[in-house]
Amino acid sequence: MKRVIITPAALAPAALAELKDWLGITVPADDAQLGALLRMALDLCEDFTGTMPLQQVCEEVLPATPEWTRLTALPVQAITSVQGIPADGPRFALAAGDCRIDLDADGSGRIGVLRPGIAGRVAVRFTAGLAPDWAALPEALRHGVLRLAAHQYRQREGEQQSGLPPAAVAALWRPWRRLRLA
């Protein structure tokens, strides 16, 4: 069950402007590096909270089983297509009656394949993410992303970096954290 980002979230120029303002940078020389740090901080935000911050189009390949199978990304906004993947040959669209699709109140999406035909697996394409754009991202998440990107920028020449966010960032993100029992 590997998720692939088909259409990544567009990072608004406002995000880069906010980060540059936070760091006191006025020249465009580091814009590419700062943009990469913002994308990395968004990925770490998702890892920490269990919630994809910005909406993206994703695809997951799942087994073609009638049992409910959950998508890994949260929150799922819409499941847009389900394609059967046979052992040999091209993908094919499954008819609406061939599978069950459900979006739960907790933001999870799940699917059950009733009639897979020759497909052993299915490719599920969906849109997931909390906010449609940077401006709509909740303040605590946005501020945490900015602080983490700024922290990583300042530490770029320093000692080894930890995989955990700094305590101030974790405090901002903790109310958004989703934990699942395995």
matplotlib code that plots the C-alpha trace (Angstrom):
import matplotlib.pyplot as plt

x = [0.0, 2.3, 1.0, 2.1, 1.5, 0.0, -0.5, 1.5, 0.1, 1.1, 3.2, 1.9, 4.4, 2.9, 4.5, 8.0, 7.4, 6.4, 9.4, 11.8, 10.1, 10.6, 14.3, 14.9, 15.9, 15.3, 17.2, 16.0, 19.3, 18.1, 14.5, 14.9, 16.5, 13.8, 11.0, 12.6, 12.7, 9.0, 8.1, 10.2, 8.5, 5.1, 6.1, 7.3, 4.1, 2.1, 4.4, 4.0, 0.3, -0.9, -2.8, -1.8, -1.7, -2.4, -4.7, -3.0, -4.1, -2.8, -2.9, -2.6, -2.4, -4.4, -5.4, -8.7, -10.6, -14.2, -13.0, -12.8, -9.3, -8.4, -6.3, -3.2, -3.7, -5.9, -8.2, -9.6, -11.7, -12.9, -12.2, -12.2, -11.4, -10.8, -8.9, -8.3, -4.7, -4.5, -1.3, -0.8, -2.2, -3.3, -5.4, -9.1, -11.9, -14.1, -17.8, -19.5, -21.3, -18.0, -16.7, -17.8, -16.4, -16.8, -15.6, -15.7, -16.4, -12.8, -11.5, -10.5, -11.4, -11.9, -12.7, -14.0, -13.9, -16.9, -16.3, -12.6, -12.8, -9.2, -7.7, -5.6, -5.0, -6.7, -5.3, -7.4, -7.0, -8.2, -7.8, -6.6, -5.5, -6.7, -6.6, -7.0, -4.1, -1.5, -3.8, -6.5, -4.1, -4.9, -2.6, -0.9, 0.1, 1.2, 3.3, 4.8, 5.8, 7.4, 9.3, 10.6, 11.7, 13.5, 15.1, 16.4, 17.7, 19.6, 21.0, 22.1, 25.8, 25.6, 25.7, 23.7, 19.9, 17.3, 14.4, 12.1, 10.7, 11.9, 9.7, 8.1, 7.0, 5.8, 3.7, 2.0, 1.3, 0.4, -3.4, -3.6, -1.9, -3.8, -2.8, -4.1, -3.9, -2.4]
y = [0.0, 2.7, 6.2, 8.2, 11.9, 12.5, 16.3, 17.8, 20.8, 24.1, 26.1, 29.6, 32.5, 33.8, 30.8, 31.7, 35.3, 34.5, 32.3, 35.0, 37.5, 35.2, 34.8, 38.4, 37.5, 40.1, 38.7, 35.9, 33.9, 31.2, 31.0, 27.4, 26.1, 27.8, 26.3, 22.9, 23.4, 24.4, 21.2, 19.1, 20.8, 20.0, 16.4, 16.3, 17.9, 15.1, 12.5, 14.0, 14.8, 12.0, 14.6, 15.8, 19.6, 20.7, 19.0, 16.8, 14.3, 10.9, 7.3, 4.1, 0.5, -1.9, -5.5, -6.2, -7.6, -7.3, -6.4, -2.7, -1.4, 2.0, 4.6, 5.7, 9.5, 11.7, 13.5, 12.1, 14.7, 12.6, 9.2, 10.0, 6.7, 3.0, 1.0, -2.7, -3.9, -7.3, -9.5, -8.9, -6.1, -2.5, -1.1, -0.9, 1.2, -0.6, 0.1, 1.8, -1.4, -3.3, -1.6, 0.1, 3.5, 5.2, 8.4, 8.3, 11.1, 10.9, 11.8, 8.3, 6.8, 3.1, 0.8, -2.7, -4.4, -6.6, -7.8, -7.3, -9.2, -10.2, -7.6, -8.8, -5.2, -1.8, 1.7, 4.2, 7.9, 10.4, 13.9, 14.2, 17.1, 19.4, 22.8, 23.6, 26.1, 27.8, 30.6, 28.2, 26.1, 26.4, 28.9, 26.5, 24.1, 26.9, 28.6, 25.2, 24.6, 28.1, 27.6, 24.1, 25.4, 28.3, 26.0, 23.7, 26.7, 28.0, 24.6, 23.9, 24.5, 23.1, 19.8, 16.7, 17.3, 15.3, 13.7, 15.2, 18.7, 21.2, 21.3, 24.6, 23.1, 19.9, 22.0, 23.8, 20.5, 18.3, 19.3, 18.1, 14.8, 11.7, 8.4, 5.0, 1.8, -1.0]
z = [0.0, -1.2, -1.8, -4.8, -5.0, -8.5, -8.2, -5.3, -3.4, -4.9, -2.4, -2.5, -2.9, 0.4, 2.2, 0.9, 1.7, 5.3, 5.8, 4.3, 6.6, 9.6, 8.7, 7.8, 4.2, 1.5, -1.5, -3.8, -3.7, -1.3, -2.6, -4.0, -0.8, 1.3, -0.9, -0.5, 3.3, 3.3, 1.4, 3.8, 6.8, 5.3, 4.9, 8.6, 9.7, 8.0, 9.6, 13.1, 13.0, 10.7, 8.7, 5.2, 5.6, 2.0, -0.4, -3.1, -5.6, -4.6, -5.7, -3.7, -4.9, -2.8, -2.9, -4.7, -1.7, -0.6, 2.9, 3.8, 3.1, 4.5, 2.5, 4.4, 3.8, 6.0, 5.6, 2.3, 0.6, -2.4, -4.0, -7.7, -9.5, -9.0, -11.6, -11.7, -12.1, -13.7, -13.5, -17.3, -19.4, -18.9, -16.1, -16.5, -14.8, -12.4, -12.7, -9.8, -8.7, -8.6, -5.5, -2.3, -1.4, 2.0, 3.5, 7.3, 9.6, 10.9, 7.4, 6.4, 3.1, 2.5, -0.3, -0.8, -4.2, -4.7, -8.3, -9.3, -12.6, -13.5, -11.2, -8.3, -7.2, -7.6, -8.0, -6.0, -7.0, -4.4, -3.1, 0.5, 2.7, 5.4, 3.6, -0.1, 0.0, 2.3, 3.4, 4.5, 6.6, 10.3, 12.0, 14.4, 11.6, 9.3, 12.0, 12.9, 9.3, 9.1, 12.4, 11.4, 8.0, 9.6, 12.2, 9.5, 7.5, 10.5, 11.3, 7.8, 8.6, 12.2, 13.8, 13.0, 12.8, 14.6, 12.8, 15.4, 15.3, 17.9, 21.0, 20.0, 16.7, 18.4, 20.8, 17.9, 16.1, 19.0, 19.1, 15.5, 16.1, 15.1, 16.7, 15.6, 17.5, 15.4]

ax = plt.figure().add_subplot(projection="3d")
ax.plot(x, y, z, "-o")
ax.set_aspect("equal")
plt.show()
